[in-house]
Amino acid sequence: MIRSASPILNAEFPPGQQLKESSLAKAFGVSRTPVRTVFQRLKFDSLIELIPKRGAFVYCPTPNEAQQIFEMRKLLEPRATELAAIYATDFEIQRMEAFLKKEKMLIRQKAFHQSLVATKNFHLSIIEASRNIFLIETLRKMISLSHIILNFYDASEHKEANAISEHMELLEAIRSRKPVVAKEMAHHHVSSIEEDVDFSKEYTHTVPVVQVIQKYL
């Protein structure tokens, strides 16, 4: 059965692509029950949308939703980053550094979608160091949705260099225990991420679902 959401996270399925329950069950020789279980998990992770009487569709926030998501991040993430600069332990800072190193390595290898996973984990590691459970819960969802948006619509030619530079500055502000600087940098960084999104890119095609998923089994 399907063990990974990688085809979606790697943007191999375009936004709005239908994932047919019956076709997947037949292709992998299982009943519809395990397929439905996977669909529920993908819905929980905001990777698909389940529409009554229509089925499952690859999900990506609309331009209007994306604007609201980044607005929430600009409101909340600077505060979480400020708190991280106060409360982060040495171990947590080491985790941030490890994710940043992995991001840099993957970008050098031109493994773009894989680098976005490291980017997401870098941001989450900062948020989790804030010690505010409500900020953490809200921002986890916002960052995950941002991750989906960037997988499909990040078109900046200079994104990689800018992201690495800004991430290094964020990490240094936290490591140096400079909460005010970290807060300002976080707001600027989220604005930079938003500027990299290009919704003019159109997805009008569909792809053979089973053929793609077989690579991940």
Protein Blocks (a to p, Z undefined) as FASTA:
>chain_A
ZZbfklmmnopacghiacdfklmmmmnopafklmmmmmmmmmmnopaccdehkbccdddd
dfklmmmmmmmmmmmmmmmmmmmmmmocfklmmmmmmmmmmmmmmmmnopmklmmmmmmm
mmmmmmmmnopaklmmmmmmmmmmmmmmmmmmgcbfklmmmmmmmmmmmmmmmmnopakl
mmmmmmmmmmmmmmmpcfkbccfbdcdfklmmmmmZZ
